[in-house]
């Protein structure tokens, strides 16, 4: 019964006539934890490694609005952890399974783009807030993240919009780890 009400509501929804579609790329760094063993103690070497990817996005709302919905579906590649290095000369054990290739994950984010200053149909400074889900992995290491960013959009003519932003993207999987991303892309506005 609980699923029938939202399903019934979709029958009465109108056609979307405002928004945009586009492509994007991203690059940044993420925190990884490399576990090692020194005698009978376990240690953690915290590393910041590159990440990058590409995908598509949808902008929901009129191009004149300062608040718009933002949906992104993209691929993300995390570069692998490296073997810990120590200057102490102590002997440690580093599990071989950590010497992996780069991780390829499927990501989806849903959020808002907030107009801060400027004109939405020309140059505009924006903020973005999104909830991110790493929903597809080959090694069952799914995680969630919160994306909080600032950036700018520039609309060329009536239909083409360039955008870019810098975002803090803390991840959560059993514990919080830190990440930062830059996003850049182009959108086609159809309203």
C-alpha positions in Angstrom: 0.0 0.0 0.0 2.8 2.4 0.8 4.2 2.2 -2.8 0.9 2.7 -4.4 0.5 6.4 -3.4 3.8 7.6 -5.0 3.1 5.5 -8.0 -0.4 7.0 -8.3 1.1 10.5 -8.0 3.3 9.9 -11.0 0.2 9.4 -13.2 -0.8 13.0 -12.6 2.6 14.7 -13.0 3.1 17.0 -16.0 5.7 16.9 -18.6 9.0 18.6 -17.8 9.5 21.6 -20.0 12.3 23.4 -18.2 15.9 22.3 -17.5 18.9 21.1 -19.3 21.2 18.1 -20.0 24.9 18.0 -20.2 28.2 16.3 -19.9 30.8 16.8 -17.1 34.2 15.7 -16.0 35.7 15.8 -12.6 39.1 15.4 -10.9 40.3 15.6 -7.3 41.8 13.8 -4.4 40.4 11.3 -1.9 41.6 9.9 1.4 42.4 6.2 1.6 43.6 4.1 4.5 46.4 1.6 3.9 46.5 -1.0 6.7 49.7 -2.6 7.8 51.0 -4.7 10.7 54.0 -4.1 12.8 54.5 -7.0 15.2 51.2 -7.6 16.8 49.9 -4.1 16.2 47.8 -2.8 13.3 48.6 0.6 11.9 46.9 2.8 9.4 48.8 4.9 6.8 46.4 7.7 5.6 47.0 8.6 2.0 45.5 11.2 -0.4 45.4 9.8 -3.9 44.0 11.2 -7.2 40.5 10.5 -8.6 38.8 11.4 -11.8 35.9 10.6 -14.0 33.2 11.7 -16.4 29.4 11.5 -16.9 26.2 13.2 -17.6 23.9 15.5 -15.7 20.4 17.0 -15.8 19.4 20.4 -14.6 15.8 20.8 -13.5 14.1 24.2 -13.5 13.7 27.2 -15.6 17.0 28.8 -16.8 16.0 32.1 -15.2 15.6 30.5 -11.8 18.3 31.0 -9.1 17.4 27.6 -7.5 17.6 24.5 -9.7 17.7 20.8 -9.2 20.9 18.9 -10.2 21.2 15.2 -11.0 24.5 13.6 -12.0 25.3 10.1 -13.1 29.0 9.5 -13.6 31.9 7.1 -13.5 34.6 7.6 -10.9 38.1 6.1 -10.8 40.0 6.1 -7.5 43.8 5.6 -8.0 45.1 2.7 -5.8 46.7 2.9 -2.4 50.4 2.7 -2.2 52.6 0.6 0.1 53.3 2.5 3.3 56.8 4.0 3.7 58.5 4.5 7.0 61.8 6.0 8.0 62.1 4.0 11.2 63.7 0.9 9.7 61.1 -1.4 11.4 59.9 -4.4 9.5 56.1 -4.4 8.8 53.7 -6.6 7.0 51.7 -5.1 4.2 48.9 -7.3 2.9 49.3 -7.9 -0.9 45.6 -7.6 -1.5 45.9 -3.8 -1.0 48.2 -3.6 -4.0 45.2 -3.3 -6.3 44.5 -1.6 -9.6 42.5 1.6 -9.7 38.9 1.3 -8.5 36.1 2.1 -11.0 32.8 3.0 -9.4 29.4 4.2 -10.6 28.1 7.3 -8.9 24.8 9.2 -8.8 24.2 12.5 -7.0 21.0 14.4 -6.4 21.0 18.0 -5.2 20.5 21.7 -5.8 22.4 24.5 -7.5 21.9 27.8 -5.7 22.4 31.1 -7.5 24.4 33.4 -5.3 25.3 36.5 -7.4 24.9 37.5 -11.0 22.4 36.7 -13.7 21.3 33.0 -14.3 21.2 33.7 -18.1 24.7 35.3 -18.2 27.5 35.0 -15.6 26.5 33.7 -12.2 28.3 32.6 -9.0 26.7 29.4 -7.6 26.8 27.0 -4.7 25.9 23.3 -5.0 24.7 20.8 -2.4 24.3 17.2 -3.3 23.9 13.8 -1.7 26.1 11.3 -3.6 25.8 7.5 -3.7 28.5 5.2 -4.9 26.0 2.6 -5.9 28.0 0.3 -8.2 31.3 -1.3 -7.3 33.0 -4.5 -8.2 34.3 -5.1 -4.6 31.3 -4.3 -2.5 32.8 -1.0 -1.2 29.7 1.2 -1.7 29.7 4.5 0.1 27.8 7.7 0.4 29.1 11.3 0.3 27.9 14.8 0.7 29.0 17.3 -1.9 29.3 21.0 -0.9 30.7 23.3 -3.6 31.1 26.8 -5.0 31.5 27.7 -8.6 30.3 29.6 -11.6 28.1 29.2 -14.7 28.2 31.2 -17.9 25.4 31.0 -20.5 26.3 31.5 -24.1 23.4 32.8 -26.2 20.1 31.2 -25.1 21.0 27.5 -24.9 24.6 26.6 -24.0 25.8 26.9 -20.4 29.4 26.3 -19.3 29.9 25.5 -15.6 32.6 24.6 -13.1 32.8 24.2 -9.3 35.1 23.2 -6.5 33.6 20.9 -3.9 34.4 19.3 -0.6 33.1 15.7 -0.7 33.5 13.8 2.6 32.7 10.1 2.1 31.2 7.7 4.6 31.8 4.0 4.7 32.2 2.7 8.2 34.0 6.0 9.0 34.4 9.4 7.4 37.1 10.1 4.9 37.8 13.3 3.1 37.8 14.2 -0.6 37.8 17.3 -2.8 36.6 17.5 -6.4 36.5 19.9 -9.2 33.7 19.6 -11.7 33.5 21.2 -15.2 31.1 20.7 -18.1 28.7 22.0 -20.6 24.9 21.9 -20.6 22.2 22.4 -23.3 19.3 24.3 -21.8 15.9 23.4 -23.4 13.4 25.8 -21.7 
